[in-house]
């Protein structure tokens, strides 16, 4: 049905991306794609309408699609030219159905999950359920209609989340401004007893990771004024002993020294009591002195105005980066300990109300996506009679 192709030398064509929820779309049409295109696009591959475009490193997540557009994609993609007479819209849904995505996962190999590559030979040998074309068209018509309705509901919830996050931002900024007007401003170096950066990134190789051992604080785990534990990484205890100088203790504050549009530079969080930990590369561990509460320090560093300071002081061509001297020169308001405690408590109460609304919208989106996936699977596997539906 398809054959691998690599048509290069079309740098002036529209740059495309493959999304697991949207298929092939113009890269410029999305504001959540932070992968930077190369300055030289001559090695990018041409995609024609009807071609199959596959993000080989994310195929196991469902990032592949039949294209309805002409354009170019990254050299890291697989592009397959079509030589069949089947219904493209049916194939679009079929190839992204849950059972097939699970199959791509078994066909992908690599040391770590984020570095898995789809095996092109095994992929080319996959067999697909192909009913008569009239039935393919009926399934595609049904799924196009049903998924469009679900996508509309998801888009409305995403808009709601964006508005709620804007409200969070403005509420936080107003609270910071009131604090700034009533408290002295101090350079961060006067508020911390010590600062330590993470070990050099390349010192942590795949051989140093294991399922048990000392926890490593990962940059991706630092949210805005929160520490997320959904992606904890471990290293052996003997290697942890070598990195003792980079240890982070409960109550320390970790600051992200690397950031982009998705994860803002300078976001900070208090280290929770979850066992031994080290600071990962591109992070800084701050230990506040007796004049500052850890919770307040994380709050004030994650505030919009402080992160704007970091953005102005940072360096880097592709991703903004901080160094220890820049971190320590940031200026923040420092009220009394009692006032710090009250500010954090009030902010937590305000933010938790908005977080609850965001969480409700996110759960709706998750359920809607589950329903969408189940509907597609049922239709393309014959579990659902689309003519009756």
Number of C-alpha atoms within 10 A of each C-alpha: 11 13 12 14 15 16 14 16 14 15 17 10 16 17 21 23 25 23 20 15 15 12 20 25 20 16 20 12 10 11 9 10 13 11 9 7 12 10 7 8 19 16 18 24 27 26 29 19 14 22 24 25 27 25 25 23 20 23 24 23 17 24 23 29 29 27 22 18 16 19 23 28 29 18 16 13 20 20 28 21 19 19 11 10 8 17 19 22 20 25 21 19 22 25 20 25 22 19 12 18 19 15 14 25 19 13 19 21 16 11 10 8 13 9 12 18 20 22 15 13 9 12 13 13 8 11 8 11 9 15 15 9 13 11 16 20 17 17 25 24 14 16 21 15 10 14 18 12 13 15 17 11 14 20 13 13 19 16 12 16 20 13 13 16 16 12 14 18 14 13 15 20 16 14 16 21 14 11 20 15 10 11 14 13 15 14 15 20 19 13 20 21 11 12 19 17 23 23 18 10 10 8 9 14 8 11 9 14 17 13 11 11 18 22 22 21 27 22 22 16 16 23 17 22 22 18 19 16 14 8 11 13 17 18 21 16 15 11 14 21 12 9 15 13 14 21 21 27 19 15 17 24 27 30 29 31 26 22 21 13 12 10 15 21 26 32 28 31 29 26 22 17 10 11 12 17 26 24 27 24 21 20 28 26 28 28 24 23 13 11 14 18 22 24 23 25 28 25 26 27 26 25 24 21 17 22 19 15 19 25 18 10 16 20 15 9 6 10 12 20 22 23 16 15 10 17 24 16 16 18 19 23 20 23 19 13 14 9 14 21 17 13 19 19 14 12 17 14 11 14 17 14 12 17 17 11 14 20 14 14 19 17 13 15 20 13 13 17 17 13 14 21 17 13 18 25 20 16 23 25 15 12 10 15 13 17 9 5 7
